[in-house]
Amino acid sequence: MPLLEVLLLVLAGAAAGLVGSTAGLASLVSYPALLLAGLSPLAANVTNTVALMGVTAGTVAGSRPELVGQRRDALRLLPVAAVGGALGCVLLLTSDPEAFEGVVPFLVGGASLLMLLQPRLQRLRPGRTSVRNPLVLAAFLLVGVYGGYFGAAAGVLMLALCELTHAQTLVRNNALKNVLTGAANTVAAIGFAAFGPVDWWAALALGLGCVAGGRLGPAVVRRLDPRVLRTVIAGAGLVLAVRLFLTR
């Protein structure tokens, strides 16, 4: 791989790590960068998933203050998200991606609208929704499947779900989102590494940038107005939904 492409992927990874840790939209930056580097859509998808393990490493390290007191729920939801990621990996490697990608724009758009409406929805619900609820667990499982299969804006979906099920600050829910999407992504990445067409040089360059950007992201989140952050996340998600719809 030419040195210029390596440098561009490192920079794209840093941007993806920053965006992913704050808004859950890492693939908005990293996936197109891999396509520009000449990878096929399938190779870009699986390489992107492997590289985004760097976002998980960076964000978890940077989000330790916000994760204090969330150990119980995180440990309960981690296996669910991980199983979802494994199922998404199997689904991608054994089926036609076009069938699932057709609903991606609607999932992303719906999650983005959910983010905008979340303060009003939270006032309507009586307290916190238990993560032991089978329907809640099923929702986390499906987001994990989506993350393992395609991944674009899986963080938006996961954050919207965390916001509806956890009555705490957006910053703390963002930290929990990073852990859960990271679990789904890591399991899927292991499967893709073993059986998928991963471009390892591209994954390494992108992943190094992702670690740096992901480590910086939580510090940025702490300094933002939650209302501004919510609006930015939802707006970016809607833009991505339109983009995915137009490029189906």
N, C-alpha and C positions, 0 to 999 in steps of 0.2 A: 504494500500500500504506500503511495507517495507521501512524503513527509507533510506536504501541505494539507492533504486530506486528514492525516492523523491529527495535526494541530487544530483543524476546523472541528473535528469530532470531539476533541478534548474541550474546546470552547463550548460546543453545543451541549456536551455533557454537563459542564458547569452550569449553564443556563437551565438545562432540564432539571438538574438537582435542586436548584433554587426554586424554580417554578413548581416542581413536584412536591417539595416539602412544605410549601406555603399554600398552593392552590390545588394540588393533586392533578396537575396537567403536564407532567414531565414529558409524556409522549407527544404532546403538541409541538415540542421542540426537537426531541431526539429522533422520533420516527421519520419525519421529513428529512432530517440531516442524513440518515442512513440511506434513504432513497436517493438523495443527491450524490451520495458517495458511490452509487452504482449498484446497490444491492437490490435484489428482486423483492417484491412485497412480502413474500413469505419469509425470506432470509432476514429482511429488515425487521419483521415482527419478532422473530425468535431471538435475533441478536439484540434487539432493543430490550427484551425481557431480561436477558442475561446481564446486560449492562446496567439496568436499573437496580440491580442488587446493590450497586454503589450508593444509590439514593437511600436505600434502607439503612446501610451502614452509617452514612453521614447523619441522617435525620434522627435515628435512635440515639446516637451519641450526643447529638445536640439538644434532644428533647427530654433529657433525664429529669430536670426540675418539674416539667409538666406531667411526667408519668408517675410521680410520687402519689401513692394512694390509689392507683388504678391497677395494681397488680392482679387483684382477684378477677375483675372483669376481663382484663387482657388475657389472662391464662385460660379463662373460659371460652373466649372468642377466638383465640389463636388457632386451636385445632380446627375449628369450623372454617376459618378463612383458608387455612392450609389445605384442607380437603377440597375446598372449592377450587383453589389454584391447581391442584392435581387433576381434578376433573376437567378444568378448562384446557389444561395442557393436552390431555388425552383427546379431547374433543377437536382441538386444532389439528393434531397430527393424524387423526383418523377420518376427518370429514371435510366437506367443501366449505371453506371459510366464508364464501359469499352469502350463504344462507343466514348466518348469524350477523355478519356485518351489516345486513339490511336493516336490522333493528337498532344498531348502535347509535345512529343520530337521535333516535327517539328516546333511548335510555339516557343519553348525555343531556339532551334538552330537558327532559323531565326532571332529572336530578338537579340541574341548574335552577329551574323554576322552584323546585323544592327548597333549595338554599335560600332563595329570595323570600319565600313565604314562611320559612321556618319560625321566625319570632312570633308570627300570628298563630301558627299551628301549635307552638309550644304553650301558648296561653289557653288553647282549647283543651289540651289533654290534662288529666288529673295527675300531675306529678310524673315521676320517672317510670319508664317502661322497663320491666324486668328483662334482662338478657337471658333469663331461663325460659321465657315464652317461646314455644316451638315456632311460631310464626316469625318472631324476631330472629331466631337462629337460622331459619330458612332464608330470610332476607340476606343475612350476612353470608350464608353459603352461596347464594346466587351471585352476589357481588364478587365473591372470591372466584367463582367460575368465570365470570366476565373478565376479571383481572388476569386470570391464567390464559384465557382464550385470545383476547385482543388487547386489553389493557388501557387503551386510550380513554383517559378521564375516569379510570376505575377509582382514583382517589376522590373525585367529585362525588361519585355514588357512595363511597364508603363514608366520607365526611358528612354527607346529607343524612345517612343512616345513623351515624354516631350522634349527630345533633338531635335527632328525634328520639333517641333511646337513652341519652345521657344528659341530665340536667346540670350542666357545668359550662364553664366558659368555652368559647370557640377555640381558644389557644390550647386548652387541655384536650378537647375533642380532636383537634388537628394532630396532636401528638399521638393519641390513640389510633387515629386513622392511619398514620404513618407506620405504626407497628403492624396493624392488621393487613394493610395492602402489601407491606413488605413480606409478611408471611406467605400470602398467596403468590406473590411474584417470585419469591425464592424457591418455593416448591416447583412452580412451573418452569423456572429457569434451570433447575436440576434436570427435569425431564427433557427440555429442549437441548441442553448440553449433551445429553446422552443420545438423543434420537433426532434432533433437528439440525437444519443446515446453518449452524452458527458461523458467522465470520469472526474468528477469534481476535484478529488484529483490530477490527472495528469495535468489537465488544470491549477490548482492553482500553482503547483510547477513550471511548465514550464513558466507560465505567470510572476511569480515573477522574474525569471531569465531574461525574455524578457525585462522587464522594465529597469533593470540595464544595460543590453547590449545595448538596444536601446538608452538609455540616453547618453552612452559613444560614440556611433557610430558617430554622427555629429562632435564631437571634433576630431575624428580620420580623418574624411573626409577632414576637413579644412587643415590638415597638409600633405596631400598626393598630389603628382603631378597628375593633372587631366589625363595625358596620361597614367600614371601607373595605376590609378584607372580604367580607361576605359578598359585597357588591362586585368586587373585582373577580372573585372566584366564579360567581354566577354568570357574570358578563362574559368571561373567557370561555366558560362552558358552553354558553349559547352560541358564541362565535364558532367554537369547534364543532358543535352539533350541525350548524348550517354548512360548514366546510365539508364535514363527512357526508352529509346528505347530498351535496352537489357533486361529490366525487365518487359516489357509489357506482 
